[in-house]
Amino acid sequence: MTGEVTVLNNTESRTYDAFVDGEVAGSIVYEQAGDRRVVLTHTFVEPRLRGRGVGNKLVRGALDDVRARGLTVTNYCDFVARYIDAHPEYADLLDATHPGHVLRS
C-alpha cells in the first residue's frame, strides 16, 4: 500500500468504500433506516491490506460522513464498535433509541 486512503459513500451498493491506489481496499456495508439513521452491519478489509490502518480510516470516513449528513448510527459491527469505544468523540452518533452493538467498558 503506497497511496492515501479515500473513503466514498456508494449509495447504489449501500457501502462506504475505502480506495487505495484506485482499488477498493475495504468496505462497510450499511442499510438506510428511514431518513435519519444508518445501520452499519459489517466491515471488510482486503486481507493483504489488514494491519495498515485501512479499517480505521474507513470507519472514520464513514462516521464523518454520517455526522456531516446529520444522521445517527445503529451499529452491528464489532470493528466499528471497537473504533467508537476508542474514539468517544463519535459516540454521540449512536442512535439513542437503537444504538445496536455497543462495547461497555
Phi and psi restraints in degrees (range 20) as a CNS / XPLOR table:
assign (resid 1 and name C) (resid 2 and name N)
       (resid 2 and name CA) (resid 2 and name C) 1.0 -117.3 20.0 2
assign (resid 2 and name N) (resid 2 and name CA)
       (resid 2 and name C) (resid 3 and name N) 1.0 -24.8 20.0 2
assign (resid 2 and name C) (resid 3 and name N)
       (resid 3 and name CA) (resid 3 and name C) 1.0 -94.6 20.0 2
assign (resid 3 and name N) (resid 3 and name CA)
       (resid 3 and name C) (resid 4 and name N) 1.0 175.9 20.0 2
assign (resid 3 and name C) (resid 4 and name N)
       (resid 4 and name CA) (resid 4 and name C) 1.0 -71.9 20.0 2
assign (resid 4 and name N) (resid 4 and name CA)
       (resid 4 and name C) (resid 5 and name N) 1.0 157.1 20.0 2
assign (resid 4 and name C) (resid 5 and name N)
       (resid 5 and name CA) (resid 5 and name C) 1.0 -96.5 20.0 2
assign (resid 5 and name N) (resid 5 and name CA)
       (resid 5 and name C) (resid 6 and name N) 1.0 124.7 20.0 2
assign (resid 5 and name C) (resid 6 and name N)
       (resid 6 and name CA) (resid 6 and name C) 1.0 -115.4 20.0 2
assign (resid 6 and name N) (resid 6 and name CA)
       (resid 6 and name C) (resid 7 and name N) 1.0 131.6 20.0 2
assign (resid 6 and name C) (resid 7 and name N)
       (resid 7 and name CA) (resid 7 and name C) 1.0 -111.2 20.0 2
assign (resid 7 and name N) (resid 7 and name CA)
       (resid 7 and name C) (resid 8 and name N) 1.0 127.4 20.0 2
assign (resid 7 and name C) (resid 8 and name N)
       (resid 8 and name CA) (resid 8 and name C) 1.0 -128.0 20.0 2
assign (resid 8 and name N) (resid 8 and name CA)
       (resid 8 and name C) (resid 9 and name N) 1.0 144.9 20.0 2
assign (resid 8 and name C) (resid 9 and name N)
       (resid 9 and name CA) (resid 9 and name C) 1.0 -87.6 20.0 2
assign (resid 9 and name N) (resid 9 and name CA)
       (resid 9 and name C) (resid 10 and name N) 1.0 115.3 20.0 2
assign (resid 9 and name C) (resid 10 and name N)
       (resid 10 and name CA) (resid 10 and name C) 1.0 -97.7 20.0 2
assign (resid 10 and name N) (resid 10 and name CA)
       (resid 10 and name C) (resid 11 and name N) 1.0 92.2 20.0 2
assign (resid 10 and name C) (resid 11 and name N)
       (resid 11 and name CA) (resid 11 and name C) 1.0 -66.5 20.0 2
assign (resid 11 and name N) (resid 11 and name CA)
       (resid 11 and name C) (resid 12 and name N) 1.0 -26.9 20.0 2
assign (resid 11 and name C) (resid 12 and name N)
       (resid 12 and name CA) (resid 12 and name C) 1.0 -66.9 20.0 2
assign (resid 12 and name N) (resid 12 and name CA)
       (resid 12 and name C) (resid 13 and name N) 1.0 -43.8 20.0 2
assign (resid 12 and name C) (resid 13 and name N)
       (resid 13 and name CA) (resid 13 and name C) 1.0 -94.1 20.0 2
assign (resid 13 and name N) (resid 13 and name CA)
       (resid 13 and name C) (resid 14 and name N) 1.0 -3.7 20.0 2
assign (resid 13 and name C) (resid 14 and name N)
       (resid 14 and name CA) (resid 14 and name C) 1.0 55.7 20.0 2
assign (resid 14 and name N) (resid 14 and name CA)
       (resid 14 and name C) (resid 15 and name N) 1.0 53.8 20.0 2
assign (resid 14 and name C) (resid 15 and name N)
       (resid 15 and name CA) (resid 15 and name C) 1.0 -137.6 20.0 2
assign (resid 15 and name N) (resid 15 and name CA)
       (resid 15 and name C) (resid 16 and name N) 1.0 149.5 20.0 2
assign (resid 15 and name C) (resid 16 and name N)
       (resid 16 and name CA) (resid 16 and name C) 1.0 -96.1 20.0 2
assign (resid 16 and name N) (resid 16 and name CA)
       (resid 16 and name C) (resid 17 and name N) 1.0 124.9 20.0 2
assign (resid 16 and name C) (resid 17 and name N)
       (resid 17 and name CA) (resid 17 and name C) 1.0 -113.6 20.0 2
assign (resid 17 and name N) (resid 17 and name CA)
       (resid 17 and name C) (resid 18 and name N) 1.0 134.4 20.0 2
assign (resid 17 and name C) (resid 18 and name N)
       (resid 18 and name CA) (resid 18 and name C) 1.0 -97.8 20.0 2
assign (resid 18 and name N) (resid 18 and name CA)
       (resid 18 and name C) (resid 19 and name N) 1.0 124.6 20.0 2
assign (resid 18 and name C) (resid 19 and name N)
       (resid 19 and name CA) (resid 19 and name C) 1.0 -107.8 20.0 2
assign (resid 19 and name N) (resid 19 and name CA)
       (resid 19 and name C) (resid 20 and name N) 1.0 135.3 20.0 2
assign (resid 19 and name C) (resid 20 and name N)
       (resid 20 and name CA) (resid 20 and name C) 1.0 -131.2 20.0 2
assign (resid 20 and name N) (resid 20 and name CA)
       (resid 20 and name C) (resid 21 and name N) 1.0 124.9 20.0 2
assign (resid 20 and name C) (resid 21 and name N)
       (resid 21 and name CA) (resid 21 and name C) 1.0 52.7 20.0 2
assign (resid 21 and name N) (resid 21 and name CA)
       (resid 21 and name C) (resid 22 and name N) 1.0 38.4 20.0 2
assign (resid 21 and name C) (resid 22 and name N)
       (resid 22 and name CA) (resid 22 and name C) 1.0 81.3 20.0 2
assign (resid 22 and name N) (resid 22 and name CA)
       (resid 22 and name C) (resid 23 and name N) 1.0 0.1 20.0 2
assign (resid 22 and name C) (resid 23 and name N)
       (resid 23 and name CA) (resid 23 and name C) 1.0 -116.1 20.0 2
assign (resid 23 and name N) (resid 23 and name CA)
       (resid 23 and name C) (resid 24 and name N) 1.0 149.0 20.0 2
assign (resid 23 and name C) (resid 24 and name N)
       (resid 24 and name CA) (resid 24 and name C) 1.0 -69.4 20.0 2
assign (resid 24 and name N) (resid 24 and name CA)
       (resid 24 and name C) (resid 25 and name N) 1.0 120.5 20.0 2
assign (resid 24 and name C) (resid 25 and name N)
       (resid 25 and name CA) (resid 25 and name C) 1.0 -102.6 20.0 2
assign (resid 25 and name N) (resid 25 and name CA)
       (resid 25 and name C) (resid 26 and name N) 1.0 -17.6 20.0 2
assign (resid 25 and name C) (resid 26 and name N)
       (resid 26 and name CA) (resid 26 and name C) 1.0 -174.6 20.0 2
assign (resid 26 and name N) (resid 26 and name CA)
       (resid 26 and name C) (resid 27 and name N) 1.0 164.6 20.0 2
assign (resid 26 and name C) (resid 27 and name N)
       (resid 27 and name CA) (resid 27 and name C) 1.0 -148.8 20.0 2
assign (resid 27 and name N) (resid 27 and name CA)
       (resid 27 and name C) (resid 28 and name N) 1.0 150.5 20.0 2
assign (resid 27 and name C) (resid 28 and name N)
       (resid 28 and name CA) (resid 28 and name C) 1.0 -113.8 20.0 2
assign (resid 28 and name N) (resid 28 and name CA)
       (resid 28 and name C) (resid 29 and name N) 1.0 124.8 20.0 2
assign (resid 28 and name C) (resid 29 and name N)
       (resid 29 and name CA) (resid 29 and name C) 1.0 -88.7 20.0 2
assign (resid 29 and name N) (resid 29 and name CA)
       (resid 29 and name C) (resid 30 and name N) 1.0 137.3 20.0 2
assign (resid 29 and name C) (resid 30 and name N)
       (resid 30 and name CA) (resid 30 and name C) 1.0 -142.4 20.0 2
assign (resid 30 and name N) (resid 30 and name CA)
       (resid 30 and name C) (resid 31 and name N) 1.0 164.0 20.0 2
assign (resid 30 and name C) (resid 31 and name N)
       (resid 31 and name CA) (resid 31 and name C) 1.0 -123.0 20.0 2
assign (resid 31 and name N) (resid 31 and name CA)
       (resid 31 and name C) (resid 32 and name N) 1.0 145.7 20.0 2
assign (resid 31 and name C) (resid 32 and name N)
       (resid 32 and name CA) (resid 32 and name C) 1.0 -88.5 20.0 2
assign (resid 32 and name N) (resid 32 and name CA)
       (resid 32 and name C) (resid 33 and name N) 1.0 125.7 20.0 2
assign (resid 32 and name C) (resid 33 and name N)
       (resid 33 and name CA) (resid 33 and name C) 1.0 -112.3 20.0 2
assign (resid 33 and name N) (resid 33 and name CA)
       (resid 33 and name C) (resid 34 and name N) 1.0 91.2 20.0 2
assign (resid 33 and name C) (resid 34 and name N)
       (resid 34 and name CA) (resid 34 and name C) 1.0 73.9 20.0 2
assign (resid 34 and name N) (resid 34 and name CA)
       (resid 34 and name C) (resid 35 and name N) 1.0 -159.1 20.0 2
assign (resid 34 and name C) (resid 35 and name N)
       (resid 35 and name CA) (resid 35 and name C) 1.0 -89.4 20.0 2
assign (resid 35 and name N) (resid 35 and name CA)
       (resid 35 and name C) (resid 36 and name N) 1.0 -17.1 20.0 2
assign (resid 35 and name C) (resid 36 and name N)
       (resid 36 and name CA) (resid 36 and name C) 1.0 -121.1 20.0 2
assign (resid 36 and name N) (resid 36 and name CA)
       (resid 36 and name C) (resid 37 and name N) 1.0 3.5 20.0 2
assign (resid 36 and name C) (resid 37 and name N)
       (resid 37 and name CA) (resid 37 and name C) 1.0 -138.9 20.0 2
assign (resid 37 and name N) (resid 37 and name CA)
       (resid 37 and name C) (resid 38 and name N) 1.0 140.5 20.0 2
assign (resid 37 and name C) (resid 38 and name N)
       (resid 38 and name CA) (resid 38 and name C) 1.0 -115.1 20.0 2
assign (resid 38 and name N) (resid 38 and name CA)
       (resid 38 and name C) (resid 39 and name N) 1.0 135.9 20.0 2
assign (resid 38 and name C) (resid 39 and name N)
       (resid 39 and name CA) (resid 39 and name C) 1.0 -107.2 20.0 2
assign (resid 39 and name N) (resid 39 and name CA)
       (resid 39 and name C) (resid 40 and name N) 1.0 111.7 20.0 2
assign (resid 39 and name C) (resid 40 and name N)
       (resid 40 and name CA) (resid 40 and name C) 1.0 -87.8 20.0 2
assign (resid 40 and name N) (resid 40 and name CA)
       (resid 40 and name C) (resid 41 and name N) 1.0 125.2 20.0 2
assign (resid 40 and name C) (resid 41 and name N)
       (resid 41 and name CA) (resid 41 and name C) 1.0 -111.8 20.0 2
assign (resid 41 and name N) (resid 41 and name CA)
       (resid 41 and name C) (resid 42 and name N) 1.0 -31.5 20.0 2
assign (resid 41 and name C) (resid 42 and name N)
       (resid 42 and name CA) (resid 42 and name C) 1.0 -161.8 20.0 2
assign (resid 42 and name N) (resid 42 and name CA)
       (resid 42 and name C) (resid 43 and name N) 1.0 141.6 20.0 2
assign (resid 42 and name C) (resid 43 and name N)
       (resid 43 and name CA) (resid 43 and name C) 1.0 -118.0 20.0 2
assign (resid 43 and name N) (resid 43 and name CA)
       (resid 43 and name C) (resid 44 and name N) 1.0 136.8 20.0 2
assign (resid 43 and name C) (resid 44 and name N)
       (resid 44 and name CA) (resid 44 and name C) 1.0 -135.6 20.0 2
assign (resid 44 and name N) (resid 44 and name CA)
       (resid 44 and name C) (resid 45 and name N) 1.0 134.4 20.0 2
assign (resid 44 and name C) (resid 45 and name N)
       (resid 45 and name CA) (resid 45 and name C) 1.0 -124.4 20.0 2
assign (resid 45 and name N) (resid 45 and name CA)
       (resid 45 and name C) (resid 46 and name N) 1.0 135.7 20.0 2
assign (resid 45 and name C) (resid 46 and name N)
       (resid 46 and name CA) (resid 46 and name C) 1.0 -51.4 20.0 2
assign (resid 46 and name N) (resid 46 and name CA)
       (resid 46 and name C) (resid 47 and name N) 1.0 132.0 20.0 2
assign (resid 46 and name C) (resid 47 and name N)
       (resid 47 and name CA) (resid 47 and name C) 1.0 -52.0 20.0 2
assign (resid 47 and name N) (resid 47 and name CA)
       (resid 47 and name C) (resid 48 and name N) 1.0 -39.0 20.0 2
assign (resid 47 and name C) (resid 48 and name N)
       (resid 48 and name CA) (resid 48 and name C) 1.0 -69.9 20.0 2
assign (resid 48 and name N) (resid 48 and name CA)
       (resid 48 and name C) (resid 49 and name N) 1.0 -13.0 20.0 2
assign (resid 48 and name C) (resid 49 and name N)
       (resid 49 and name CA) (resid 49 and name C) 1.0 -110.2 20.0 2
assign (resid 49 and name N) (resid 49 and name CA)
       (resid 49 and name C) (resid 50 and name N) 1.0 1.9 20.0 2
assign (resid 49 and name C) (resid 50 and name N)
       (resid 50 and name CA) (resid 50 and name C) 1.0 -67.9 20.0 2
assign (resid 50 and name N) (resid 50 and name CA)
       (resid 50 and name C) (resid 51 and name N) 1.0 149.2 20.0 2
assign (resid 50 and name C) (resid 51 and name N)
       (resid 51 and name CA) (resid 51 and name C) 1.0 81.2 20.0 2
assign (resid 51 and name N) (resid 51 and name CA)
       (resid 51 and name C) (resid 52 and name N) 1.0 9.8 20.0 2
assign (resid 51 and name C) (resid 52 and name N)
       (resid 52 and name CA) (resid 52 and name C) 1.0 -116.7 20.0 2
assign (resid 52 and name N) (resid 52 and name CA)
       (resid 52 and name C) (resid 53 and name N) 1.0 11.6 20.0 2
assign (resid 52 and name C) (resid 53 and name N)
       (resid 53 and name CA) (resid 53 and name C) 1.0 89.4 20.0 2
assign (resid 53 and name N) (resid 53 and name CA)
       (resid 53 and name C) (resid 54 and name N) 1.0 0.5 20.0 2
assign (resid 53 and name C) (resid 54 and name N)
       (resid 54 and name CA) (resid 54 and name C) 1.0 -62.3 20.0 2
assign (resid 54 and name N) (resid 54 and name CA)
       (resid 54 and name C) (resid 55 and name N) 1.0 -44.6 20.0 2
assign (resid 54 and name C) (resid 55 and name N)
       (resid 55 and name CA) (resid 55 and name C) 1.0 -61.2 20.0 2
assign (resid 55 and name N) (resid 55 and name CA)
       (resid 55 and name C) (resid 56 and name N) 1.0 -44.3 20.0 2
assign (resid 55 and name C) (resid 56 and name N)
       (resid 56 and name CA) (resid 56 and name C) 1.0 -63.9 20.0 2
assign (resid 56 and name N) (resid 56 and name CA)
       (resid 56 and name C) (resid 57 and name N) 1.0 -42.3 20.0 2
assign (resid 56 and name C) (resid 57 and name N)
       (resid 57 and name CA) (resid 57 and name C) 1.0 -67.1 20.0 2
assign (resid 57 and name N) (resid 57 and name CA)
       (resid 57 and name C) (resid 58 and name N) 1.0 -34.6 20.0 2
assign (resid 57 and name C) (resid 58 and name N)
       (resid 58 and name CA) (resid 58 and name C) 1.0 -64.0 20.0 2
assign (resid 58 and name N) (resid 58 and name CA)
       (resid 58 and name C) (resid 59 and name N) 1.0 -49.0 20.0 2
assign (resid 58 and name C) (resid 59 and name N)
       (resid 59 and name CA) (resid 59 and name C) 1.0 -63.2 20.0 2
assign (resid 59 and name N) (resid 59 and name CA)
       (resid 59 and name C) (resid 60 and name N) 1.0 -46.3 20.0 2
assign (resid 59 and name C) (resid 60 and name N)
       (resid 60 and name CA) (resid 60 and name C) 1.0 -58.8 20.0 2
assign (resid 60 and name N) (resid 60 and name CA)
       (resid 60 and name C) (resid 61 and name N) 1.0 -44.8 20.0 2
assign (resid 60 and name C) (resid 61 and name N)
       (resid 61 and name CA) (resid 61 and name C) 1.0 -62.6 20.0 2
assign (resid 61 and name N) (resid 61 and name CA)
       (resid 61 and name C) (resid 62 and name N) 1.0 -41.4 20.0 2
assign (resid 61 and name C) (resid 62 and name N)
       (resid 62 and name CA) (resid 62 and name C) 1.0 -66.1 20.0 2
assign (resid 62 and name N) (resid 62 and name CA)
       (resid 62 and name C) (resid 63 and name N) 1.0 -45.7 20.0 2
assign (resid 62 and name C) (resid 63 and name N)
       (resid 63 and name CA) (resid 63 and name C) 1.0 -67.1 20.0 2
assign (resid 63 and name N) (resid 63 and name CA)
       (resid 63 and name C) (resid 64 and name N) 1.0 -35.7 20.0 2
assign (resid 63 and name C) (resid 64 and name N)
       (resid 64 and name CA) (resid 64 and name C) 1.0 -63.7 20.0 2
assign (resid 64 and name N) (resid 64 and name CA)
       (resid 64 and name C) (resid 65 and name N) 1.0 -38.9 20.0 2
assign (resid 64 and name C) (resid 65 and name N)
       (resid 65 and name CA) (resid 65 and name C) 1.0 -66.8 20.0 2
assign (resid 65 and name N) (resid 65 and name CA)
       (resid 65 and name C) (resid 66 and name N) 1.0 -42.5 20.0 2
assign (resid 65 and name C) (resid 66 and name N)
       (resid 66 and name CA) (resid 66 and name C) 1.0 -58.4 20.0 2
assign (resid 66 and name N) (resid 66 and name CA)
       (resid 66 and name C) (resid 67 and name N) 1.0 -45.6 20.0 2
assign (resid 66 and name C) (resid 67 and name N)
       (resid 67 and name CA) (resid 67 and name C) 1.0 -62.4 20.0 2
assign (resid 67 and name N) (resid 67 and name CA)
       (resid 67 and name C) (resid 68 and name N) 1.0 -45.8 20.0 2
assign (resid 67 and name C) (resid 68 and name N)
       (resid 68 and name CA) (resid 68 and name C) 1.0 -62.4 20.0 2
assign (resid 68 and name N) (resid 68 and name CA)
       (resid 68 and name C) (resid 69 and name N) 1.0 -29.5 20.0 2
assign (resid 68 and name C) (resid 69 and name N)
       (resid 69 and name CA) (resid 69 and name C) 1.0 -88.8 20.0 2
assign (resid 69 and name N) (resid 69 and name CA)
       (resid 69 and name C) (resid 70 and name N) 1.0 -1.4 20.0 2
assign (resid 69 and name C) (resid 70 and name N)
       (resid 70 and name CA) (resid 70 and name C) 1.0 71.6 20.0 2
assign (resid 70 and name N) (resid 70 and name CA)
       (resid 70 and name C) (resid 71 and name N) 1.0 29.5 20.0 2
assign (resid 70 and name C) (resid 71 and name N)
       (resid 71 and name CA) (resid 71 and name C) 1.0 -102.1 20.0 2
assign (resid 71 and name N) (resid 71 and name CA)
       (resid 71 and name C) (resid 72 and name N) 1.0 169.7 20.0 2
assign (resid 71 and name C) (resid 72 and name N)
       (resid 72 and name CA) (resid 72 and name C) 1.0 -114.3 20.0 2
assign (resid 72 and name N) (resid 72 and name CA)
       (resid 72 and name C) (resid 73 and name N) 1.0 169.7 20.0 2
assign (resid 72 and name C) (resid 73 and name N)
       (resid 73 and name CA) (resid 73 and name C) 1.0 -122.5 20.0 2
assign (resid 73 and name N) (resid 73 and name CA)
       (resid 73 and name C) (resid 74 and name N) 1.0 135.3 20.0 2
assign (resid 73 and name C) (resid 74 and name N)
       (resid 74 and name CA) (resid 74 and name C) 1.0 -108.6 20.0 2
assign (resid 74 and name N) (resid 74 and name CA)
       (resid 74 and name C) (resid 75 and name N) 1.0 123.2 20.0 2
assign (resid 74 and name C) (resid 75 and name N)
       (resid 75 and name CA) (resid 75 and name C) 1.0 -114.3 20.0 2
assign (resid 75 and name N) (resid 75 and name CA)
       (resid 75 and name C) (resid 76 and name N) 1.0 129.1 20.0 2
assign (resid 75 and name C) (resid 76 and name N)
       (resid 76 and name CA) (resid 76 and name C) 1.0 -121.4 20.0 2
assign (resid 76 and name N) (resid 76 and name CA)
       (resid 76 and name C) (resid 77 and name N) 1.0 16.9 20.0 2
assign (resid 76 and name C) (resid 77 and name N)
       (resid 77 and name CA) (resid 77 and name C) 1.0 -108.0 20.0 2
assign (resid 77 and name N) (resid 77 and name CA)
       (resid 77 and name C) (resid 78 and name N) 1.0 125.0 20.0 2
assign (resid 77 and name C) (resid 78 and name N)
       (resid 78 and name CA) (resid 78 and name C) 1.0 -61.2 20.0 2
assign (resid 78 and name N) (resid 78 and name CA)
       (resid 78 and name C) (resid 79 and name N) 1.0 -39.2 20.0 2
assign (resid 78 and name C) (resid 79 and name N)
       (resid 79 and name CA) (resid 79 and name C) 1.0 -62.4 20.0 2
assign (resid 79 and name N) (resid 79 and name CA)
       (resid 79 and name C) (resid 80 and name N) 1.0 -45.2 20.0 2
assign (resid 79 and name C) (resid 80 and name N)
       (resid 80 and name CA) (resid 80 and name C) 1.0 -64.4 20.0 2
assign (resid 80 and name N) (resid 80 and name CA)
       (resid 80 and name C) (resid 81 and name N) 1.0 -40.3 20.0 2
assign (resid 80 and name C) (resid 81 and name N)
       (resid 81 and name CA) (resid 81 and name C) 1.0 -60.3 20.0 2
assign (resid 81 and name N) (resid 81 and name CA)
       (resid 81 and name C) (resid 82 and name N) 1.0 -43.3 20.0 2
assign (resid 81 and name C) (resid 82 and name N)
       (resid 82 and name CA) (resid 82 and name C) 1.0 -65.6 20.0 2
assign (resid 82 and name N) (resid 82 and name CA)
       (resid 82 and name C) (resid 83 and name N) 1.0 -37.8 20.0 2
assign (resid 82 and name C) (resid 83 and name N)
       (resid 83 and name CA) (resid 83 and name C) 1.0 -63.9 20.0 2
assign (resid 83 and name N) (resid 83 and name CA)
       (resid 83 and name C) (resid 84 and name N) 1.0 -47.8 20.0 2
assign (resid 83 and name C) (resid 84 and name N)
       (resid 84 and name CA) (resid 84 and name C) 1.0 -63.5 20.0 2
assign (resid 84 and name N) (resid 84 and name CA)
       (resid 84 and name C) (resid 85 and name N) 1.0 -37.4 20.0 2
assign (resid 84 and name C) (resid 85 and name N)
       (resid 85 and name CA) (resid 85 and name C) 1.0 -62.5 20.0 2
assign (resid 85 and name N) (resid 85 and name CA)
       (resid 85 and name C) (resid 86 and name N) 1.0 -37.9 20.0 2
assign (resid 85 and name C) (resid 86 and name N)
       (resid 86 and name CA) (resid 86 and name C) 1.0 -81.3 20.0 2
assign (resid 86 and name N) (resid 86 and name CA)
       (resid 86 and name C) (resid 87 and name N) 1.0 -17.0 20.0 2
assign (resid 86 and name C) (resid 87 and name N)
       (resid 87 and name CA) (resid 87 and name C) 1.0 -129.9 20.0 2
assign (resid 87 and name N) (resid 87 and name CA)
       (resid 87 and name C) (resid 88 and name N) 1.0 75.2 20.0 2
assign (resid 87 and name C) (resid 88 and name N)
       (resid 88 and name CA) (resid 88 and name C) 1.0 -61.4 20.0 2
assign (resid 88 and name N) (resid 88 and name CA)
       (resid 88 and name C) (resid 89 and name N) 1.0 -11.6 20.0 2
assign (resid 88 and name C) (resid 89 and name N)
       (resid 89 and name CA) (resid 89 and name C) 1.0 -65.6 20.0 2
assign (resid 89 and name N) (resid 89 and name CA)
       (resid 89 and name C) (resid 90 and name N) 1.0 -12.3 20.0 2
assign (resid 89 and name C) (resid 90 and name N)
       (resid 90 and name CA) (resid 90 and name C) 1.0 -100.3 20.0 2
assign (resid 90 and name N) (resid 90 and name CA)
       (resid 90 and name C) (resid 91 and name N) 1.0 -5.9 20.0 2
assign (resid 90 and name C) (resid 91 and name N)
       (resid 91 and name CA) (resid 91 and name C) 1.0 -61.6 20.0 2
assign (resid 91 and name N) (resid 91 and name CA)
       (resid 91 and name C) (resid 92 and name N) 1.0 -28.4 20.0 2
assign (resid 91 and name C) (resid 92 and name N)
       (resid 92 and name CA) (resid 92 and name C) 1.0 -67.0 20.0 2
assign (resid 92 and name N) (resid 92 and name CA)
       (resid 92 and name C) (resid 93 and name N) 1.0 -14.0 20.0 2
assign (resid 92 and name C) (resid 93 and name N)
       (resid 93 and name CA) (resid 93 and name C) 1.0 -77.9 20.0 2
assign (resid 93 and name N) (resid 93 and name CA)
       (resid 93 and name C) (resid 94 and name N) 1.0 -19.6 20.0 2
assign (resid 93 and name C) (resid 94 and name N)
       (resid 94 and name CA) (resid 94 and name C) 1.0 -65.6 20.0 2
assign (resid 94 and name N) (resid 94 and name CA)
       (resid 94 and name C) (resid 95 and name N) 1.0 129.0 20.0 2
assign (resid 94 and name C) (resid 95 and name N)
       (resid 95 and name CA) (resid 95 and name C) 1.0 -62.4 20.0 2
assign (resid 95 and name N) (resid 95 and name CA)
       (resid 95 and name C) (resid 96 and name N) 1.0 129.0 20.0 2
assign (resid 95 and name C) (resid 96 and name N)
       (resid 96 and name CA) (resid 96 and name C) 1.0 -62.5 20.0 2
assign (resid 96 and name N) (resid 96 and name CA)
       (resid 96 and name C) (resid 97 and name N) 1.0 -36.0 20.0 2
assign (resid 96 and name C) (resid 97 and name N)
       (resid 97 and name CA) (resid 97 and name C) 1.0 -86.6 20.0 2
assign (resid 97 and name N) (resid 97 and name CA)
       (resid 97 and name C) (resid 98 and name N) 1.0 -34.8 20.0 2
assign (resid 97 and name C) (resid 98 and name N)
       (resid 98 and name CA) (resid 98 and name C) 1.0 -131.5 20.0 2
assign (resid 98 and name N) (resid 98 and name CA)
       (resid 98 and name C) (resid 99 and name N) 1.0 70.2 20.0 2
assign (resid 98 and name C) (resid 99 and name N)
       (resid 99 and name CA) (resid 99 and name C) 1.0 -73.4 20.0 2
assign (resid 99 and name N) (resid 99 and name CA)
       (resid 99 and name C) (resid 100 and name N) 1.0 -24.4 20.0 2
assign (resid 99 and name C) (resid 100 and name N)
       (resid 100 and name CA) (resid 100 and name C) 1.0 81.1 20.0 2
assign (resid 100 and name N) (resid 100 and name CA)
       (resid 100 and name C) (resid 101 and name N) 1.0 -139.0 20.0 2
assign (resid 100 and name C) (resid 101 and name N)
       (resid 101 and name CA) (resid 101 and name C) 1.0 -87.5 20.0 2
assign (resid 101 and name N) (resid 101 and name CA)
       (resid 101 and name C) (resid 102 and name N) 1.0 117.3 20.0 2
assign (resid 101 and name C) (resid 102 and name N)
       (resid 102 and name CA) (resid 102 and name C) 1.0 -128.5 20.0 2
assign (resid 102 and name N) (resid 102 and name CA)
       (resid 102 and name C) (resid 103 and name N) 1.0 136.4 20.0 2
assign (resid 102 and name C) (resid 103 and name N)
       (resid 103 and name CA) (resid 103 and name C) 1.0 -75.7 20.0 2
assign (resid 103 and name N) (resid 103 and name CA)
       (resid 103 and name C) (resid 104 and name N) 1.0 138.6 20.0 2
assign (resid 103 and name C) (resid 104 and name N)
       (resid 104 and name CA) (resid 104 and name C) 1.0 -111.0 20.0 2
assign (resid 104 and name N) (resid 104 and name CA)
       (resid 104 and name C) (resid 105 and name N) 1.0 107.0 20.0 2
